[in-house]
Amino acid sequence: MNKQIFFAILLLSSILFARDNPFAPVAQDQLDLLHKPISICEFNQTKVTPTPKPEIKIAKTFPVDTIQPKPQPQPIIAKTIKIIPAKTEHIKHIKHKRVVHKTRYKQIYKNENLKIYLNQNHIKISTNDILLKSWILRYPKRLVLDFGDDFVIYPSYQKNIRSRYIKSLKIGTHDCFYRVTLQLKNRTKYKIKNTSYGYLITLLP
């Protein structure tokens, strides 16, 4: 323990002898240096190490032109849809017309001035001669037609007819007229109509 104290005292004394006496008065030259201003050159030569400034993080900003505005929601415009009602076509009730099937007349006699056609109960006589008179004979049933013609003489003619209404046809010439006789099966009534071609005879029930 005594050795330690001895070495400590020895170390302190060496330190005091190595430096100037702190209690001695400061020399005049040293005072002048303290008050003497430093020249600009000397000041420039002195290296001043700037203290590093703390790094300030700056938020990234974008140019005003490059910033695209957020699209605003477009207002919803309600569209009015017109509902056009479908056209309803009124179905017209078509009256079915009675269709008359035209059947062809069958020619049963022909000469230069007289033509006779038959179609069921219709007898068509094509001639320019005038019908003088007509009548029905009962026994047997016959329809007699007299035509006037002073210039033409017709030879006698007779022909059987295959029809539901007429059995036979007979033509004979007299002094001032010629006679057409149609033997009937079951009809005793008839109707005669003047036409552009001559006469139309209809046998009635």
C-alpha positions in Angstrom: 0.0 0.0 0.0 2.8 2.4 0.8 4.4 1.6 -2.6 1.4 2.7 -4.4 1.1 6.0 -2.6 4.8 6.6 -3.3 4.5 6.1 -7.1 1.4 8.3 -7.3 3.2 11.2 -5.6 6.2 10.7 -7.9 3.9 10.8 -11.0 2.2 14.0 -10.0 5.4 15.8 -9.3 6.8 14.9 -12.7 3.7 16.3 -14.4 4.0 19.6 -12.5 7.6 20.0 -13.5 6.9 19.2 -17.1 4.4 22.1 -17.8 4.6 25.7 -17.0 3.6 27.0 -13.8 -0.1 27.6 -13.9 0.1 30.2 -11.2 2.8 32.3 -13.1 1.6 35.5 -14.8 1.0 35.3 -18.6 3.5 37.0 -20.8 2.6 40.1 -22.8 3.2 38.4 -26.1 0.7 35.8 -25.3 -1.9 38.4 -24.5 -1.3 40.2 -27.8 -1.9 37.0 -29.7 -5.1 36.4 -27.9 -6.4 39.9 -28.9 -4.9 40.0 -32.3 -7.4 39.5 -35.2 -7.0 36.6 -37.6 -6.3 37.6 -41.2 -8.6 36.6 -44.0 -5.9 34.4 -45.6 -5.3 32.6 -42.3 -9.0 32.2 -41.9 -9.4 30.8 -45.4 -6.5 28.4 -44.8 -8.1 27.1 -41.8 -10.0 24.0 -42.5 -13.5 24.1 -41.2 -15.2 20.8 -41.3 -18.9 21.4 -41.7 -21.1 19.5 -39.5 -23.2 17.1 -41.4 -26.8 18.1 -41.6 -29.4 15.5 -40.8 -30.9 14.0 -43.9 -34.4 15.3 -44.3 -36.6 13.0 -46.3 -38.7 14.9 -48.7 -41.9 13.4 -50.0 -41.9 12.8 -53.7 -43.9 15.3 -55.6 -45.1 15.0 -59.2 -45.4 17.9 -61.7 -48.8 19.4 -61.8 -49.2 18.5 -65.5 -48.5 14.8 -65.0 -51.0 14.4 -62.2 -54.1 13.1 -63.7 -57.3 14.0 -61.9 -59.3 11.2 -60.6 -62.2 10.5 -63.0 -65.4 11.7 -61.6 -68.3 9.3 -61.8 -70.6 10.2 -64.7 -74.2 10.9 -63.7 -76.6 8.1 -64.7 -79.2 9.4 -67.1 -82.3 7.4 -67.1 -83.5 6.6 -70.6 -87.1 6.4 -71.3 -88.0 3.4 -73.5 -91.1 3.7 -75.5 -93.0 0.5 -75.7 -94.8 0.3 -79.0 -97.7 -2.1 -78.8 -97.7 -4.8 -81.4 -100.2 -4.3 -84.1 -103.0 -6.6 -83.8 -104.5 -7.4 -87.1 -108.2 -8.1 -86.9 -108.8 -11.3 -88.6 -111.6 -10.8 -91.0 -114.0 -13.7 -91.2 -113.9 -14.5 -94.9 -117.2 -15.6 -96.1 -116.7 -18.7 -98.2 -118.2 -18.1 -101.5 -119.9 -20.9 -103.2 -117.6 -22.0 -105.9 -119.3 -23.0 -109.1 -117.2 -25.4 -111.0 -117.6 -24.7 -114.6 -117.9 -27.8 -116.7 -117.4 -27.8 -120.3 -120.3 -28.1 -122.7 -120.4 -31.2 -124.9 -121.3 -30.6 -128.5 -124.1 -32.9 -129.7 -125.0 -31.3 -133.0 -123.3 -29.0 -135.6 -124.0 -27.5 -139.0 -123.3 -24.2 -140.8 -126.0 -22.3 -139.0 -126.9 -24.3 -135.9 -124.8 -25.7 -133.0 -126.2 -27.5 -129.9 -124.3 -28.1 -126.7 -125.3 -30.0 -123.6 -124.1 -29.7 -120.0 -126.1 -31.7 -117.5 -129.5 -29.9 -117.4 -128.3 -27.0 -119.5 -128.8 -26.8 -123.3 -127.0 -24.1 -125.2 -128.2 -23.4 -128.8 -125.9 -21.2 -130.9 -127.8 -19.7 -133.9 -128.9 -16.5 -135.5 -132.4 -17.8 -136.2 -135.4 -16.7 -134.3 -137.1 -19.0 -131.8 -140.7 -19.0 -132.9 -142.2 -21.1 -130.1 -141.5 -23.9 -127.6 -143.6 -26.4 -125.6 -143.6 -29.7 -123.8 -145.2 -32.9 -125.0 -146.2 -35.3 -122.2 -146.3 -38.7 -123.9 -143.4 -39.3 -124.3 -141.8 -36.3 -122.6 -140.3 -34.1 -125.2 -139.2 -30.4 -125.5 -140.1 -29.0 -128.9 -138.4 -25.9 -130.3 -139.4 -24.2 -133.6 -136.9 -21.9 -135.4 -137.9 -19.7 -138.4 -135.7 -19.8 -141.5 -137.0 -19.4 -145.1 -133.7 -20.0 -146.9 -132.0 -23.1 -145.4 -133.4 -26.6 -145.5 -131.9 -29.0 -142.9 -132.0 -32.7 -143.6 -133.7 -34.8 -141.0 -131.3 -35.8 -138.2 -131.8 -38.1 -135.2 -129.2 -39.1 -132.4 -129.3 -40.9 -129.1 -127.8 -38.9 -126.2 -126.1 -40.4 -123.2 -127.2 -38.1 -120.4 -129.1 -38.1 -117.2 -131.7 -35.6 -118.6 -132.0 -36.2 -122.4 -132.5 -39.4 -124.2 -132.3 -38.3 -127.8 -132.1 -35.4 -130.3 -134.2 -35.1 -133.5 -134.1 -32.3 -136.1 -136.6 -31.9 -139.0 -137.3 -29.3 -141.6 -140.8 -27.9 -142.5 -142.0 -25.3 -145.0 -141.1 -22.1 -143.1 -139.3 -23.4 -140.1 -137.2 -26.3 -138.7 -137.9 -28.1 -135.5 -135.5 -29.3 -132.8 -137.0 -32.0 -130.5 -135.3 -33.2 -127.3 -136.7 -36.3 -125.7 -136.5 -35.9 -121.9 -136.1 -38.5 -119.2 -137.8 -37.1 -116.2 -138.1 -33.3 -116.5 -141.2 -31.5 -117.7 -140.4 -27.9 -116.9 -137.8 -25.6 -118.5 -136.6 -22.0 -118.8 -135.3 -20.2 -121.9 -132.9 -17.2 -121.8 -131.8 -15.1 -124.8 -128.0 -14.7 -125.0 -125.5 -13.1 -127.4 -124.8 -16.5 -129.0 -128.5 -17.6 -129.2 -130.4 -19.3 -126.4 -129.8 -21.0 -123.1 -132.4 -23.6 -122.0 -132.4 -24.9 -118.4 -134.4 -28.0 -117.5 -136.1 -27.5 -114.1 -136.9 -30.2 -111.5 
